[in-house]
Structures are given as structure tokens and as C-alpha cells.
Amino acid sequence: MKTLKRLFLTFLLVLVCSFGFSQDKHPAKIYRLETQDGNGYTGEIVAKDSLKVLFRSQKLGDLTILQKDIKSLLAVDSTQIKGGKFWFKNPQATRYFFSPNGYGLKAGEGYYQNIWVLVNSFAIGINDYVSLGGGVIPAFLFAGAPTPAWITVKVSIPVSKDKLNLGAGVLAGSVLGETNTGFGIFYGLATVGSRDKNLSMGIGYGFSGGSISQAPMINLSGMYRVGSRSYLLTENYFFAGDSENAMIIMVGARQIIKNAGLDYGLVIPAGSGIGSFVAIPWLGITIPIGKRN
């Protein structure tokens, strides 16, 4: 009789637990869980209900976390786990310091970029192949000075996953408050490598005042991931003229802070028309907007 009672009580306990937690359909899927107080955990969902989540952290084991304390719970790619450590997504994988690469934003995914407070730009994916964006330098805040503004269109074509991507686009703008000040550039490029480690080469033709440059601008850029939150960046421009050649060399790094990317480095003009050595500091921040994929 006692044995039957024990079996019955055990059955009731299992039944209660079953109603208390609903088993996740994909228990082996990896998730990144962030709490309201700023803590982050990587692991699997063992079970969950409307009040709580039983989360199996890769470092701390099983944790019971209230739903109200969860800030975000996102499935992550297994490639983001390296050596048991979570590698954050590149918040601006489609660009270097400023120039684009062959990778495109996904549908609904976007970013806002600010460079030295004054230069503001954004872009958002219309679909997985086309993105639209724009930018402005709000000089009107300073005694109503003329304000440069621009729009961008970019098409990205994946040829071979994580190996080769092609891109083409245009940046077209004007100085608001002035006449005949249209400017911009048409460009095409190819990117070899993944979103974390790649090299891009592009060619572009600038235009202004109704005329297009006769000589192309060559761009060579690259990024290399060196840690869970860190990248090395380089972005370089080469200009050929009738009598003088010039280039702009940019070197620096990107640090991921939360979900944003902080870019910093040096801009070094060089060439036959450049005098003594000059290095201009670069500081920019990129914040993801829209859908997070």
C-alpha cells in the first residue's frame, strides 16, 4: 500500500511539474539571454512558462529566471560560440569606417552611424539584397550655414557564402541652401571572405556640378576579427590625377560595446600633393536599428 502511495505521489509531482513548465520544442538550440540588470548568459532553454524560464547556462548551469527580468532572449548561430565564449555580432558588418563592402543588410535590419558628432548617417535593408540610406551634416545649427545632405542606394549580390560577395551603389547629395552643389559617387566592389574577416576592392567615379570625373577612385579595405568584441580595420583610397596622385590611408579598430560598435583610428593623407606627415583622429559609433537578425 505504501509503495502504491509513493508511486501515486511521484506521478502527481511529475504531472504538476509538467504543467508548471512547457518543454521547449528545440532544447538543443543555443540562445543568448540578457537580463534587465545587464547580465548575459549563453545556453539552452530547458523549459519555460508564462512566469519563468529554466535556462541551462554554459558556464553557470541551470538558472531559473523570471520572465519579467528578461530583457531579450534571442537564438544565436553556433558559429558565435568559440571556446565556450559568446562572440557578439558585428553591428556594422556591411561597412568599414565609412565605405561599404559587398555584404548587405537583411530585410528590416539597419543602423545609425555618428562620426565626430557632426556626421550622421543611416541605412536600412529593404530586402536581403537592396538597402536605402541617407545622411546629413547639420551645419544649419551654426548660424544657418549651408548643410550637406545625401541619400544612398546599395545592391548586394551573394555569389558564394562567406567567400565572395559583389556590391554596387550610388551616393548622391547636395548642399542645402546653395545652388548647383550636387555631388556623389557611383561605385562597384567585390568582397572576399566572411562578415568577420574580409578584404574588399572597389572602383568608383565621383561627380559634382554636373560633371563626372575622368579618373576612377580605387578603394581597398579590410577587417579582421581578433576577439569576441574586437576588430582591426583598414580603409584606403587611391586617387589618380593628370599630374598628381593622392591617397588616404585609414587604420584603426572596432570595439563592440553592448550592441553598438565604437570605431577609432587615424586618417593619414598621402601623395605627391601632400606636404609633411599629417594624421587626423577618427571616432565613430554605430547603433543597430530595426529588426535584429
N, C-alpha and C positions, 0 to 999 in steps of 0.2 A: 504493500500500500504506500509506504513511504517513498519507494522507488518511483511509483506512478506519479505521486505528487511532485517529486523533483523534476521528472520529465515534463509534467504539465507546466510547472513554473518556468522551466527553461524555455519551453515553447512560447509562453506568454512574453517572456523577456525578449526573445528574438523577434516576435511579432511587433512589439512596441518599438523596438529599435528600427525595424523595417519601415514603420510608418513615420518615425521621427526623422529619418534620413532617406532621401531618394537617391539611389545609386546613379552615378554619372554614366552616360552611355559610352563614354570614351575614357575610361580610367587611366589609360596609358598616355593620354595626350598631355603635353607639357604646357603649363600656364605660368604667367607672371602675375603675382598678386601684390598689389600695393595697398597699404592701409592709410587711413586718414591721418595718422600721426607720422607718415613719411617712411615707414619701414617697407621693405620689399622682399618677397620670397619667390623662389622658383621651385616648382614641383608639380604634383598631380592632385586632382580633385578626387578624394576617396568617396565622399558623399556630401549632399547638401540638401537644405530645405529652405523655407521662406525666412528663417531666422538666423541660420548659421551655415558655415561651410567647414567640413572636415578636410583639411589641406595637409598633404604629405610633403613637407619641405625637404629638399635635397640635403640641407645642412642640419635642420633642427628636428626632423622627424614629424610626427603627427601634431597638427595645431588645429584647435577649434576656434574659428574666428566668426564673430557676429557679422551678419550682412550689413548692418548699419555702419560698421567700422571699415568696410571695404571701399576704397576709393576707385580701384579699377581691377579688373580680372580679365586678362587677355591671353588667348592662345599664342604661343610663340613657336617659331621654327626650331627644330632640333639643332640646326646649324648655329643657333645663337647660344648654345651651351658648349663651352670649351673649357676643359679641365675642371669641370664642376662649377664654373663661374658663368654668370649671365652676361652676355655681350649685348649691349644696347644697340638698337638700330641707328644707322646714320641718319640724322634729322635732315640732311641735305645731300643725299646720295646722288642727286641729278646735277649737282654743280660743284665747282671747286670754290675758290674765294668768291668769284663772280661769274666766270664763264661757265657755260653748260657742258655736259658730256652727253654721250649717246643714250643714257638711260632716261626713262620718262617717269613722270608722276603717274600713279594709278588713279583710276576714276574716283573723284571726290577727295583725293589727297592733295594737300597743299602746304605752303609755308609762307611766313613773313620774314623778311630779312632787313636788318638795320645795320648800316655801316657808319660809324662815327656820328651817330645821332641824326645826321642830316639826310643821308641817302636811304630812302625807304622803297622797298620793292616787295612784290608778292607774286605767287603763281599758284594755279590750281589745275588739277587734271580733269579735262572734260570727259575723256575716256582713257583707256590704258595706252593710247598712242599720241594723243594731242593734248597739249596744255596751253592755257592762256594766262597772261600776267600783265603786270604794269609796274610803274614806279614813279617817284616824284622826289625832287629836292625842294622842299618848301621855302624857297628864298623869299617868298612874299611876306614871310614873318618878319623879315628885316627891312623895314621901311618900304614895303611893297616892291621889292626887287623882282625882276623877271624870274619866272620859275620853270626850270626844265622838267618835263614830264614825258613818259614814254609808255608804249604798250609792247608786249612780246607775244609771239606765237611760235610754238616749237612742235615738231613732229618727230617721234622716236620710233625706230623700227628695230625690234629684236631679231637678230639673224641667227645667233646660236647662244643659248642660255649660258650666262656667266662667262662668255667668251668673246662675243662680238655684237655690238650694237651700233646702229647708224642713226644720225640725227641731222635735222635741218631746221632752219627757222629764220626769223627776222625780228629785229628790234627797231622800232620806228618811233620817233619822238619829235618834240618841238619845244621851243622856249616860249611859254605862255607870257603874253604881254609884249611880244616882239613879232615882227613880220619877217617872212622868208627865212625862218630859222629851223626848218625841218632837218633832221639828222637821223642816222641809223646805220644798220649793217645787215646784210644778207650773209648767211653762213651755212656751211655743211661740215660734218665731222664724223669721225669713226672712233669708237672706244673699244679697247681690248682689255678684257679682264672682268672681274666681278664688281659688285657695287662697293666692296670694301677695298679692293686692290685693283687699280686700273690705270691705264695710260690712254690719253686722247690726243688726237691730232686733228686740227680743223683749219679751214681756209675761209676767209670772209672778205667781202667787198663793202667798204663803207660808202655812205652817200650823205651829202649835205648841200643845201642851196640848189637843189635840182640837178646836181651832177654826181656821177659815180666815180670813185677812184679807179685809176687805171691799173695800179699795182695792188695785189692782194695782201691782206694781213694773214700771217701764219700764226697759229696758236698751238702750243704744246703744253699739256697739263697732265698732272697725275696725282693720285692719292694712294697712301699705303697705311693700312691699319696696323697699329703697334700694340694695342691693348683693348680691354673691354670698353674703354671710353675715349681712346686717343687715336688720332690720325696724323700723319705727316702729309703736307700739301705743297704742291708747286704749280704755278700758273705763269706761263711765259708767252709774250707777244713779240713778233718779229715784223718790222715794217721796212719795206724796200722803197727807196725814193730814187729820183733821177740822179742825184749827186751824193746823197747821204743815206745811210742806213741807221736804223734805231731799233732798240728792243727794250722791253720792260720785263724784268725778272721778279717774280714773287715767290717767296719761300716762307713757310711757317707751319702751323699745326692747327688741328681742330680738337677741342675738348668737349665731350658730351656732359652737360650738367642737367640732371633730371632728364627732360625730353628735348631740351634745347641744345644747340651747338654753338660754341664760342670759337670763332676763328681769330687768329692773331698771327702776325708775321711782319715782314718787311717788303716794301716795294722799291726796287732798285732800277732806275732808268739807266740805260747804257747805249753806246753807239757813237758814231763819228761826230754827231752834233751835240753830244753831251760833254760837259766840262768835267770838273772834279767829282769825286765819288759822292753820291747822294743816296741815302736810304730813308724812306718815308715809312713810318709805322702804319700797320693795318690792324683794325679792330672791328669785328662784326659779329652779330649774333643772329641765329636763325631759329625761329619758333615754328613748330609744326601747327598747321591749322586744318580744319575739315576732318575728313574720315581718317582714322588711324588703321592702316592695314597691317 
